[in-house]
Amino acid sequence: MIARLARIFTLATAALAAPAWAAPAMVDPATLDVTNSGDTAFMLISAALLMLFALPGVLLMQAGRGTARAAQGVFLQGTAIAALVPLLWVVVGYTLAFGDPSGGVIGGGNAWMLIALGNVRFGTAVPESAFVLFQIAGAMLAALLVAGAWAGRGRFGWALAFGGLWSLIVYAPVAHWIWGGGWLYGFGVLDYAGGIALHFCAGISALVAALVIGRRTGWPGAAAATHNPVMVLAGGALLFIGNFALTGGWTLAATDDASSAIINAQVAACTSALVWLLIEKLRTRNVTAMGAVSGLVAGLAAIAPASGLVSPGAAILVGVLAAPACYFGLRFVTETLAVDDSNHAFALHGIGGLLGALLVAIFISDAFGGVGYAEGGSMISQLVAQLIGLAGVAMWSILGTLIISYGIATAIPMRISPAEEAGEALAPPAPVAADAAPPVAEQTAAPQA
């Protein structure tokens, strides 16, 4: 009993001494058996809400942005990817990202098939199985964000294989580098809730995938029309709620740190949405549902690296800066570069995550109400670390996405046929009885005020 109390005291002292963003010290999981039921329940709820963020939240947004004909394919591909990624992460993904030992490029193989999980995730008071569930939800979300890049033109088999392999080859190593004690953690890179590891990584990969697979037939034009803004608004609302689980859940405990992170995420997203609408009003004299949701997503991506490290005032400033950066970034990508990223993953998640990763180096200062720099650190040194992290993740995301895309294409074509894309290969409608009412013509969405 005395030995157990001594271990608990040592663990608690180490946790209090470590900065909020530090990766936990490596401790033999077999020696830990103390869990907190409140923290465990919080992590389970966070994992469930994060899955709601991904499925159906992300899929509603992606299906609503495109044409009515492409909506079913978006849900089918997304659901299949959401089914495959958890299986792959149980088998090997989790151990690549968070297996022992710490350091290097990938985690150790001790947790493949989850065969060597500890009773408690080291550095926390929650079971490692709850931590695994949360990480699986995050991997599923990241893969679905990338899948939006080819909505309406990607072949099912290619998309499914890409989503599964991308979660293992690209996302899992990046998660290890930053959160699993890998080489970017050694450089002091800060990413509280996935601004770099999730949003930026997925945004870069989506941009590359969109370039590889090519534009939709008829884009820009009818193919780029939003067929159902209400679906986009519904998906955006689920993202807004689910993001509370992503930002608060990364605290790994039901504490005031979690509530502070959630508050920061909320005010940043709300500010960004309002600023986006203001930009729209000034430039086009109209505000749109798409603009509100885009601003919301930009704010969520931008605050993710800093949500648990800065003050609410700084979070508001992050939202103020995120909206114009992503708004004009989106216009540059679609109008100047003419890249058909169907769901604007790069413009919203990629640019938002990049901006937030840089701003955290400024707003973490205690002069702005942040948690302060690590011992011996400064704004300049932290900015350099963030740039190293962004560059490393960008290069790996580009390389990994190219290898996966073309590698799968040697066996499975990337795109559906032109006839399928044009809707000519769809099955004819079922016969209607003679006394049945005539079908109602498909209604187009009304313009937003």
N, C-alpha and C positions, 0 to 999 in steps of 0.2 A: 504493500500500500504506500509506504513512504517513497519507494523508488518510483512508483507511478506518479505520485504528486510532484516529485522532483522533475520528472520528464515534462509534465504539464507546465510547471513554472518556467522551465527552460524554453519551451516552445513559445509561451506567451511573451516572455521577455524578448526573444528574438523578433517576434512579430511587431512588437511595439517599437523596437529600435530601428527596424527597416523602414525606408521610405515607402510611401503608398504605392509607387510604381515598380518596386523592386520585385524581381522573380524570387520565389521562396527558396530558402536554402534546401539543399538536398538532404533528406532525412530518410532513413530506412522505413518504408511504410509499415513493415511488419511490427515495428515497435510502437506504433500509434494506434490507439483504440478509443479515443475520446472524441465524440461527435456532439454537435449542438443541434437539437431537434428543430429549433427555430431557423437556424441558418440552413439546415437541410431542406426544410419546407420552402424556404425562400428560393433556393437554387432550383428545386423541382418546378415551382411555379414559373420562375424565370425561363427555364428551358421550354416549358409548354407555351408560354407567350411568345418566345422567340420563334418557335415553329409556326405559330399563328402569323407572325410577321412574314415568314417565308411562304407558307402555304395555308391560307389562300391570299394573303396580303399582296405579295409581289406578283403573283400570277394574275390577280384581278387588275392590277395596274398595267401589266404587260398586255393582257388581252384587251383591255379597254382602249389602249393607245392605238392599236392597229385596226385593221379592217374586220368586219363582222365574220367574213369567211375564214380568217386566220385565228379567230379566238379559240375555237375548239382545239386546234393543233397546239396552241400555246399551253393550254391546260393539260393536254395529253402528255406533251414532252416534259413539262414541268413536274407533273405528278410522277412520271417514270423516273426522272432524275432524283426527285425527293425520296423515292423508294430505294434507289440504288446507292446513293451516297451513304446513308446510315449503315448499310450492310458492309460496304467497303471500309468504313471507319471502324466498325467493330473488329473486322479482320485485321487490318493493318494501318489504317489512317491515324488512329489515335496514338499508336506507339511511335509512328513517324513524327508526330507533332509534339507529344508530351511524354514519350518514354524516357527511361533512364539510359545513359547518364546525361546530365546537362552539358550544354556546350556543343560547338560544331555546327554541322549543317542539318542533320536530322537526329531525332531521338533514337534511343536504343530499342532493341527488339523485345524487351522484357514483357511488353503488354500486348503483343499480337494476340488476336482473338480474346483480348481482355483476360488473359489467363493469370496475370500476376498483379491484380489491383490491390492496393492497400485498403485497410478499413477506413482510413482517413487520407484525403489528398494532402500531401505534405505542405505545411505552411498555412493550413486552413483547419476549420472545425467541421467540415462536411465530408461525407463519404466520397471516395474517389468515383464511385459509380454515378453519383449526382453530378460531379464535375464532368465525367465522360458524356453524360446526356446533354449537358449544356454545350459542350464542344461539338457534338454531333449536330445539334441544331444550328450552330454557327457555320459549320461546313456546308450544310444543306442550303442555308441562306446565301452564302457566297456563290455556290454553283448556280443557283437560280438567277442571281443577278447577272452573271455572265451569259446565261442562256437567252436572256432578253435581246441580245445583240442581233440574233439571226431570226427573230420572230417572223413567221410568214414565209420563210424560204428554206429553212434548214430541214434536212431529211431526218426522220425519227431515229433510225439506227445510229447515224453519225452523231446526232445531238446527245443521245443517251450515253454513248461511249465517251464522247468529249466531256460531258459533265462529270462522269465518274472518275476518269483519268485526271482531269484537271484538279479535282479535289485532293487527289493523292500526290500528284507530281508538282503542282504549283502551290496550292493553298497550304497543304500540310507542312512542307518545309518552311514556308514564310511564317506560319504560326509558331513553329519551333524557334526560328531565329529571334522572334520578338518576345513571345510569351513563355516559351519552353526553356529559356536560359541559353539560347543559341548565340551566334556570333554578333548579331545586331544588339542583343541585350548587353553583350560585353562592351559595345561602343556607347552604351547609355541611351539608346533610342527609346523615346517615350511614345507609347500608344496604349492609352488606357482601355479603350473599348472597340478597337478595330478600325480606326481611321486609315491606318496604313495597311495592316495585315488583311483587312476584309474589304473596305470600300475602295481604297486606292488600288489594291491588287486586282480586285474584280473589274474595276473600271478600265485599267490598262488592258487586261485580257479581253474585255468586251470590245475595245477599240480594235485590237489586232484581229479578233475573230470577225468583226464586221468588215474589215478590209480584205480578209482572206476569202470570205464567202461571197462578197460582192453585194451590190445594191439590189433592192427589190425591183421587179419589173414595174415600170411606170412611176418610179420614184425619182425626183419628188413629184407630187401630184396626188392622184386619188389613192395611191398606195400608202401615202403618209398621213392620210386623214384619220382623225380620231373618231371611231364609230360610236363610242359610248363613254362620255365624260363621267357619267354617274358611277360606272364601274371603276374608273380611275380614282374618283373621290373616295369610294368605299375602300379600295386598296390602300390609298394614302392614309385613311383613318386607321386601318389595321397596322400599317407601318408605324404610325405615330405612337400607338399604344404598345406595340411589340418592341419598339426601340427602348422603352423604359426598362424592359427586361434585359436588353443587351447592355445598356449602360449601367444599370443598377446591379445586374447579375455579375458583372466582372469584379465587383467588390468582394464577391464570394462570401458575404456575410450580411445578415439583416441588421445593419448599423446605420448611424447617421451619415456615414460616407456614401452608402447606397442612395439614401434620399437626396443628398446633395448632388450626386451625379445625375439623378433623374431630373431634379429641378433645372440643372444646367442644360440638359438635353432638351427639356421642354421650352425654356425661354429662347434658346438658340434657334430651334425649329420654328417657333411662332414668329420670332423677329424676322427670320429669313423669308418666311411665307409672305408676311406683310410687305417687306421691302421689295420682293419680287413683283407683287401686285402693283406697288407704286411705280416701279420701273415700267411695267406694262402700260399703266395708265398714262404715264408721261410720254411714252413712245408711240402708242397705238390708240390712245383714248379709250381703251377697253380693258377690262380685267377678265380673266378666264379661269375656269376650273383647272385646266392643265397648268396654268401658271401658279395657282395656289399650291397644288401638289408638288410641282417641281421645286418651288421655294422651300417647302417643308422638307423634302428629301435632301436638298442641298444643305440645309441647316443641320439635319441629323448627321450627315456624313462629315461635315466640318467640325462639329463639336465632339465627335467620337474620340479622337486622340486625347482630348483634354478634359472630358466630362467630369472626371473625378479629381482633377488636379488644379482647377481654376475656380475663381469666384463667379457668382451669378452675373455680376456686372461685366466681367470679361466674356462670359458666354453670350451675352447680348451683343457685344461688339463682334464676336465671331459670326453671329447670325447676320449682322449688318453687312459684313464684308463678304460673306458666303454668297448671298443672293446676286450681287452684280458680277462676281467672279464666275459663277456658274451660268448666269444668264448670257453673258457675252461669250463665254466659252462654248456654250451650246450653239449659239449663232455662228461662231467661227468654225466649229466642227461640221455643222450641217450645210452652211451656205458657202463658206470659203473653201474648206477642204472637201466638201461634198461627200462625207462619209455617212453611210446609212446605218448608224447605230440605232436600231429600231426603238429602243427604250431609253436612249440617252444615258446609258450607264456610265460612260466615260465623263460626259459633261457634268453630271450631277454627283455621282459617287467618286469618280476619279479625281476631278478637279476639287470637289469639296473635301475629300480626304487629304489631298495634297496641301490645300490651304490650311486646314486645321492642324496638320502635322508641323507646319512651319510656325503657325501662330502660338502653338503650345510652348515653343521656346521663349516667347515673349511674355505671355500671360501667366506662365507658371511662377514668375517672379513674385516674391512676397510684397513688393511694392504695388502690385495689381491685385493683391488678395489671394494669390496662389499659394501652393504648398511650399514653394521655394526650390532652389536648385540643390542638387546633391552636394555633398561636401567637396569643396574645391572647384565646383562648377560655376559657369557664368552663362549669360545669354548667348554669347558668341560660341562658346564650346557646345552648348546645347543645340544651337542652330546648325552647327557643323555635323553633329551626330544625327540630327533629323534629316539633313541632306544626304548623308551616307545611307541612312535607312531607306529613303525614297528611291535613291539611285539603285541600290541593291535589289529592292523589290521590283522596280520597273524592269530592270534588265532580265531578271529571272522570269517575270510574268510574260514578257515578250518572247523570250527564247522558248519557255515551256509551252506557251500557247501555239507558237508556230510548229514546234515538233509534234504536239498532239494533233493539231488540225490536219496537217499533211500526212502524218503517220496513219491516222484513221482513214483518211481519204484514199489510201492505197487499197483498202478493202471495201469501204462503204462510201459512195458518193456523198459530197457535202450537201448539195442542193436537191430539192425536189425538181421534177421536170417542169419546163415552161408551161405545159398544159395544166399540170396540177396547180402551179402557182397562179395561173389565170382563172382557175376554177372550172376548167373544162372537164377535168377528170372526176369531178364529184358525182356521186350516184344521183340518178334522176329522182325527183320527188315521188313519194308514194302516191298511188292513185287515190283520188278523192271520190267519195260516193256522190251519186247524182243529186241527192237531196241535201248534200252538205253545203254549208255557207261558203261562199267564195273566199279564198285566202286574202288576208290583209297584207297590203304591200309593206315591205320593210321601210321603217321610218328612219330617217337620218336624224342625227343629233342636232338640236337647235343650237344656234350660235350662242356663245356665252355673252352675258352683258358686260 
